[in-house]
Amino acid sequence: MSKIILVTGASSGFGKAIATKFAAGGWNVIITGRRKEKLDELAKALEANYGIKTLSLVFDVQDKKAVFDNLQNLPTEWQAINILVNNAGLALGRDSFENANLEDWETMIDTNLKGLLYVTRAVLPGLINNGKGHIINIGSTAGKEAYEKGNVYCASKTAVDAISQSMRIDLLKHRIKVTVVHPGAAETEFSMVRFKGDEQTAKSVYEGYKPLQAEDIADTVHYCANLPEHVCINSVVMTCTSQANSFYLYK
């Protein structure tokens, strides 16, 4: 019987790469996101290339009702989820605290923090019922050290780190593993979203060095998920060779 993984924010970047990596290993994949056409395109490719089954769910993790309506009413054959990857997240703006956009702050908190909580609570009863499972949260080096003009993005990812530690403790009794993966600079749509479509500024973030690629994060998540049952990697901080932490970068 094929195992099932649920990946949020799967329409691009880390989420797409993670879904692809697991599909290549024979896993059936539930992919969620806001862009239906991107999810449909990915689902079609995964099924054609790897002969697995996919289930696409279109919702925004900020929408509590949509999260619970979708995840608490899964078709019977999709209810036995083995792994949840909380990947959906974003950064908006890079402004000094006194100039930052309040709506950007709210969107980051609602997506990176509250969205993760909603999805996890919706999926958790099934994992508990299975008697085991694995929750993998995607954090950031920004959650390990704050940097200038990172303010609420750093705060939201610091919260992801703390929540992951707390989950690990609270879910021990249910034999559910919890891992948080903290990537550094990675070349995806991240900077285009952060700088609101300013392609020149987004590209400049990755100039002069080789950043992580989405596939690097997917490989790490896959490794953490495929260890023996008695082994759990609690936390991973990963950067490209040119980066030491959230603010030391050599070009």
VENURWO-V572059 format. One record per residue. N is the residue number from 1. OMEGA is omega in whole degrees, -180 to 180 (NA if undefined). NEAR is the number of other ideal C-beta (glycine too) atoms within 12 Angstrom. Layout:
((N;OMEGA;NEAR) (N;OMEGA;NEAR))
//
This chain:
((1;-178;10) (2;176;21) (3;-176;26) (4;174;36) (5;175;47) (6;-179;49) (7;176;53) (8;-180;49) (9;-171;45) (10;-175;48) (11;180;35) (12;171;30) (13;-177;38) (14;-175;45) (15;178;43) (16;-180;38) (17;179;38) (18;178;49) (19;-180;50) (20;-180;35) (21;-179;35) (22;177;40) (23;179;36) (24;178;22) (25;175;26) (26;179;20) (27;167;34) (28;-167;34) (29;168;44) (30;-180;47) (31;179;49) (32;179;47) (33;-178;40) (34;-173;28) (35;-174;24) (36;-176;19) (37;178;15) (38;178;25) (39;179;32) (40;179;21) (41;180;22) (42;-179;37) (43;-180;34) (44;-179;18) (45;-179;24) (46;180;36) (47;-179;22) (48;-174;13) (49;-171;17) (50;176;24) (51;-180;16) (52;177;30) (53;177;24) (54;172;35) (55;180;33) (56;178;32) (57;-177;39) (58;174;26) (59;177;33) (60;-178;28) (61;176;43) (62;-175;28) (63;-175;24) (64;-178;21) (65;180;16) (66;178;23) (67;-176;33) (68;178;23) (69;-179;16) (70;-170;30) (71;176;35) (72;179;21) (73;179;18) (74;172;24) (75;-175;15) (76;-175;9) (77;-180;14) (78;-173;29) (79;-176;23) (80;-179;26) (81;179;38) (82;-177;33) (83;171;41) (84;174;43) (85;177;49) (86;-176;48) (87;-175;47) (88;-180;47) (89;-179;45) (90;169;42) (91;178;41) (92;177;33) (93;174;29) (94;-174;31) (95;175;22) (96;-173;13) (97;-174;19) (98;-178;9) (99;-174;13) (100;-179;24) (101;-177;20) (102;178;17) (103;175;14) (104;178;28) (105;-177;26) (106;-180;19) (107;179;30) (108;178;39) (109;-178;31) (110;-179;27) (111;-172;39) (112;-174;43) (113;-176;36) (114;178;28) (115;177;40) (116;180;44) (117;-179;31) (118;-177;33) (119;-178;43) (120;180;40) (121;180;26) (122;-177;35) (123;-171;45) (124;180;30) (125;178;21) (126;178;31) (127;179;32) (128;179;20) (129;179;16) (130;-179;22) (131;176;15) (132;180;24) (133;-178;35) (134;174;42) (135;180;47) (136;-179;49) (137;177;49) (138;178;51) (139;-180;42) (140;171;45) (141;176;38) (142;176;42) (143;179;39) (144;175;31) (145;176;23) (146;178;23) (147;-177;26) (148;178;15) (149;176;23) (150;-176;31) (151;-171;29) (152;174;35) (153;178;40) (154;-180;33) (155;-178;25) (156;-180;38) (157;171;42) (158;177;31) (159;177;30) (160;178;45) (161;-179;36) (162;179;22) (163;179;30) (164;177;37) (165;-180;22) (166;176;20) (167;-178;35) (168;-179;27) (169;-175;15) (170;-174;18) (171;176;29) (172;-175;16) (173;180;11) (174;-180;23) (175;178;19) (176;178;33) (177;173;33) (178;179;39) (179;171;39) (180;-180;42) (181;-177;44) (182;178;38) (183;170;43) (184;-177;40) (185;-178;39) (186;-175;35) (187;177;27) (188;174;35) (189;-172;29) (190;-176;35) (191;175;29) (192;177;24) (193;-177;31) (194;-177;31) (195;168;23) (196;175;21) (197;178;13) (198;-172;16) (199;-178;15) (200;179;12) (201;180;18) (202;-179;23) (203;-177;15) (204;180;17) (205;-173;29) (206;-179;26) (207;173;17) (208;178;15) (209;179;20) (210;-180;20) (211;171;30) (212;173;33) (213;-179;24) (214;-179;30) (215;177;23) (216;179;30) (217;179;42) (218;179;38) (219;-179;26) (220;177;35) (221;-180;44) (222;178;32) (223;-179;22) (224;-175;33) (225;-173;35) (226;175;25) (227;177;18) (228;-174;10) (229;-177;15) (230;-176;8) (231;175;14) (232;171;27) (233;-175;26) (234;-175;28) (235;177;28) (236;170;30) (237;-177;27) (238;179;34) (239;169;32) (240;-176;26) (241;-177;16) (242;-175;19) (243;179;31) (244;179;18) (245;-172;23) (246;-180;29) (247;176;20) (248;-177;17) (249;-179;23) (250;178;15) (251;NA;16))
//
